[in-house]
Amino acid sequence: MQILESVRIALRALTANKMRSILTMLGIVIGVGAVIALLSVGHGFEQYITEQFEGLGSNLLFVISGQLESGGPGSARASRQRFQPLTMGDAEALADPFQISDVVAVAPEFQRSGRVVRGKVDMSTSISGVTPEYESVRNFRPVLGEFIAAEHVNGRSRVAVIGDTVAEELFDEFEYPIGQTIKLNDVPFKVIGVLEEKGGGGGFGDADNLVMIPISTAQTRLFSAGAVRGELVISIVFIQVVSQEKMGDVADRITEVLRERHRISFKDDDDFTVVNQADLIQVFGQFTAVFTTVLGAIAGISLLVGGIGIMNIMLVSVTERTREIGIRKAVGAKRSDILLQFLIEAMVLSMIGGFVGITLGYGASTLLSGVLELQTVVTAGAILLATSFSAAVGLFFGIYPATRAARLNPIDALRYE
């Protein structure tokens, strides 16, 4: 009952100076709102990164040419001297079940930038030469028409599967794109499929601005891929493994096969890199977690500023209510009663500001979602963190004014004018 009575007295004291109380709470409101809004951006970014990597496909290994890491300028130069591009022969070797087991499918890709034109529309896009396996390995499903087939690759056909963005730019809303002709770098291609929307934007690139054609066509009829050891060059190889548990073993076997094909004897001489999708998700997850923490810490500074405002106003309140404190002590109030009273007033200020800040933060998060074109995520943890921090701020910055009030000599307090 003493706590409830103290809360009632605190509310009465705060409503006696409404404008001052509102201005004091404003710092907490802004602080809590900023914490929730910025944390929602950080969590939204984490979710976006995870979705992008998961959208690449499941249980993937990436094989790229060159080494991602080097020990310094000298080793970097040596890496360039040893550099050998990946080839179609490499991809075929990796797809051989007698050499590497536990592989679901292997999808090589030859990727370049180019221009796609239809009528008066001319736009830059990413052009990828792919095989039929690319559809399942990379989760690119056509919503209209069909994907690249084996006969298209064998016949070096001039057919194209276009992304959602390309389809929207080149064709009117009610125009059926299948069977229509577009030009890639001034070479005519027939559209045989339109891919489902992958999403993207917000400064992170458009995953739907792409055109896929048969890899043989890209290497020989649209671009000049070049050859190494009599085999056409490719950009990257995607390998889908049967399960997450087998990815390490498959990666080791890939390394052995490529070292044998490239005549490499020592690990430091590797001219390729095998990247694990799970490792990428973990690395980027650590980065985004740090990013979210930094955003939260920046927003937390405004909460500290709000706490200083609470301390300031509570010190003023102690001075104004010196006679009241003296009277309460004269009629039997203990030091702990006075201490508790002013602590509760500080806590009430910060908690009311915290609850208003939650509403402000949620609204700001929704607004930022539209501005950044990024789906922000307001989590219960962020709300709990901001509210708990605001309560802690009220408690911490209320201790000194409350202690000062509790230590007042009742005789001096009664004499105070």
N, C-alpha and C positions, 0 to 999 in steps of 0.2 A: 504493500500500500504506500510505503514511503516513496518508492520509485514513481508510482503513478501520480502521487501528489506533487513530486518534484517536476514531473513532465508538465502537469497542469500549470504550475507556477511559471515554468519556463516559457510555455506558450503565451501566458498572460503578459510576461515581461517583454517578449518579442513583439507581440501585437501592439504594445504601447508605443513602439517606435517602428511602425510598419516600413516606412521608406528606408530607414537605416538597415533594418533586418533584410529587406529585399536586396539592397545593394551589396550587403555582406555575403548573402547566399549566392549572388551572381557569379562570384569567382568559382565556387564549388560547382554550380550548374554548368558553367563553361568547361571546367576541368573534366567533370564526369562525362559530359557530352563529347568532348574531344577524345578522351580515352576510348569510349565505345566506338565512335566513328572511325578513328584511325586503326583500331584493332580490327574492325570489320573489313577495312581495306586490306590489311595484312592477311587476315584469314581468307578473304576472297582471292587474293593473289596466290596463296598456298593451294587453294582448291583448284584454281585455274591451271597452275603448273602441273599438279597431279593429274588432272583430267586430260591435259595435252599429251602427257607421256603415256597414260593409259589408252588414249585414243590412237596411239601409234600401232597398237596391237598388244597381244599378251605374250609373256615369256619370250621377249625378243633379245637377240644379240645383234649388234651392228658391227660390221667389219669395214673399216675405212683404210685408205692408203696413208702411209706416213705414220709418225709417232706423235702422240699428243703431248708427251713430255720430253724434255731434253735437258741435259745437265749443264748447258751453257752455250755461249756463242759457237765454240768449236764443235761441240757435238751437234748443234743445230745445222751447221754447215755440212757436217758429215752425213747427217740424215738426208739432206737435200741431194747430196751426191749419190747416196744409195737408193734414192727414191725410185720405186717401181709402182706404177698404177696397178690397180686390180683389173682383172680381165674376165671375160666370159668363161675362160677355161678354169679360172679360180672358182667361180660360182658353180660350175658344173662339178668340180671336184668336191666342193663342200656339200653338194646335193647328193653325192654318191653314198647310198646307205652302207656299202661295204667299207667305206673309209670312215664315215661318221654316223653312228646310230643315234637314236633318240631325237631326230630332227623331223619336224612335221613338214616343213616346206622351206625352200630357199628362194628369195626374190631379189635378183640384182636390179639396179636402177642406174640409168644414165641420165643425168639431170643438167639442164642448161636454162638460161633465161632467154626469152624471145618475145615476139610480138604476135598477137592474134588480131585478125582483122575480119570484119564482116560489114559490108556496105560502108557507111561512114564512121562506124565505130572502130577505133584503133586503140588497143590497150596492151600494157606490158603484163607478162605473166610468166609463170614457171612452167617449163615444158619438161616432162619426165618420160623417158623411154622405159617401159616396164614389160614384164611378162605376165601371163595369166595368174601365177601364184601370188602376185602383188595384191590382188583383191582380198584374199583371205588373210594374208600375213599382216597387211597394214590396215585392215578393216575399212577399205574403200568400197562401199556398196553403191551400185547405180540404182537410182529411183526411177529412171527412164532408160529404156533400151538395154544394152548389154555391155559387159566389160571386154577388155582386150582378150582375144582367144588365141589358141596355138596356131591356127591357120593364118591369122593376121601377122604373127611374128615370123612364121615360116615364109610367108609371101611378101614380107616387107610392105604391107599394105599401108595406104595413106588414110587411116581411120583414126578418130580421136574420141576420147571420153573427156568431157569438160566438167569443171567444178561448178558449184552453185553460183558463185559470184560471176564467173565468166558467162554462164547461161543467162543470168539476169541482165548483164551488160549488152550481150550480143543479140538477144531475142526479146520480142515484146511479150507481155504477160500471157497472152492467149496463143502465142505462136509455138508450134510443136517443133523442137529443135532436131529430133532424130531424122536423119537423112539429109539435113541441110549441109551446105558447104561453107567452111570457114578457111581462112588462110593463116598458116603459121610461117612467119618469115617469108611471106609471098608464095608459099607452096600450098596448093589447095588440099584440104582434108575433109573427109565426110564424117559428120558427127554420128556416132553409134550409141552414145550413152551420156547420161547426166548423173553426176555423183550426188549422194545425199549430203546435206549441209553438215559441215564439221564444226563451224563456228570459229571465232577468233575476233580480232579487233582490239580496241583499247590500246593501241601502240604496240601490240605483240604480234602483228602480222596477220594476214588473212589466209587461213588454211584452205579456203575454197577458191582462191585465185590460182588455179592450175589447170593444165591440160596434159592428159596422158595419151601417149601413142605407143605403138609397138616398139620394143627396144631396138630391134634390127633396123626399123625405119629411122629412128632417131640417130643411130650410129652411122648410117651409110647414106640416107637420102635427104635428111634435114640438116644434120651436122656432120662434121668430119671427126669421128671419134679417135682415129689413129689406132695403131696396133702395137702390141708388145709380144715378142716371141710368136708372132703370127696370129695373135688372138686380139679381138677387139676390146678396147678399154671400157670400163664401167666406172661409175662414181662411188657406189656403196653397195654392200650386200646386206640384206635383212634376213636373219635366220630365226625361224620360230621353233622353239624347243618344246618337247612334249609336256614338261612340267618345270616348275620353279626349281625343284631340287636337282634337276639334271643340268642346269645352266652352267654351273662351274665345270663339270666334266666335259660338256660339249665345247665350251670355250677353250679348254686345254687341248682338246683334239683338233679344233680348228687351227690353233696356233701350230701344232705339229704338222698338219697337212700343208699349210701355207709356207712354213719354213722349208719343208722338203721341196715344194714347187719352186720357191724363189731361191733355193740353194743357200740358205742361211744356216750358219753353224752355231752362232751365239745369240743369246737373248738381246744383247745391246745392239745387234745389227738388224733387228726386226724393222722392216719397212712397211708395216701395217699395224693396226691397233684393233683389238677386239673389245667392244664396249658392251657392258651388261646394262640392260634397261633398268633393272632393280637398283644398281649402283647409281645410275643417273638420277632416279627418283629420290634416293637417299641424300645425295649431294645437294640437289636443288631444294630438298625438304629442309636441310640444315640451313641453307642460305635464306630461305623464306621465313624460317623460324626466327633467325637473327633479325631479319628485316622487320618482322612483326613486333619483336621485342623492342627494337629501337623506336618504332612508331609509338608504342605504348609509353616508353620512357619519356619521349618528347612531350606527349600529351600530359603525362603525369606531372611535369613541371608546372603546368597551369593549376593543378590541384594544390601544389605546395604554395603557390601565390595566393590561392583562395584561403588556405589555412592561415597564412600570415594575416589576411584580412579578418579572419575570425578572432585571432589573438588580439588584434588591435581593438576590435569592437568590444570584446569581452573586458579588456583593461579599462576602456571608457565606461563600460557598464558597472564595473567594480567601484570606480571612482564616484559615479553618479549615485550609487546605492550604498554608500558607506554608512549613512545613518540607519538604513534598513538592516544592514549586517549587524550593526551595534545593537539595535533593538532585539533582533533574533537571538544574539548571543546573551543579552541581558535576561531574556525570559527562558534561557536554558538550552539553546541550540549549541550543539557540539561543533568542534572544528570539522569533523567528518561530515556533518550535515551541510555546512556551508560549502565545503569542498565538493560534495556530491551535487549540490544545487547548481553551481556554476559549470561543473563538468557536463551535467545533463543539458544545460542551456546551449553549450558549445556543440554537443552531440546532436541536439535537435536541429540547430542551424545547419550543420553539415549533412544530416540525413535528409531533411526536407530538400535541400539543394541537390543532393544525390538523386532523389527520386524524380525531381524535375529534369535533372541532367540526363537521366535514362531516356526520357521521352525525347529530349532534344537530340541526343546521340542517335537514337533510332531514326528520327526524321532526317538527320544529316547523312546517315548511312544510306538511306534510300535516295537522297539527292545525289550523293557521290556516285552511286551505282549508275545513274543515268548519265552523269557528266563524264565519267571515266569509261563508260561502256564495259564495266567489269562488275560481275555479280558479287556484291559485298555480302559478307556473312556475319550477322550479329549472333554470337554464341552466348549461351547461359554463363559460361565461364567469364567472358568479357564483362557482362553485366555484374556478376558477383564480385569480380576483381575491382571494378570501378566503385561499386557501392561499399565494399569492405574498406577500400583505400580512403574513400571520403569519410567514413566513420572513424578510421584510424587517424586521419588528419584532424578531425574535430576533437578527438580525444587528446592527441599529442599537443596541439596548439591551445587547448583549453586548460591544460594542466597548470601552466604558470599563472594565468589570471585567477584560476580557482584557488591555487595555493596562496596567492597574495591575499585574496579575500578571506580565506580561512585563518590567516595569521594576524588579521587586524585585531588590535587591542580594543575590547568593547568600550572602555572608557573614552579612548581617543576617537572611536567611531561615533559615539553619541555626541561628542563635542563638535564633530565635523559640520561645517556649514557649507 
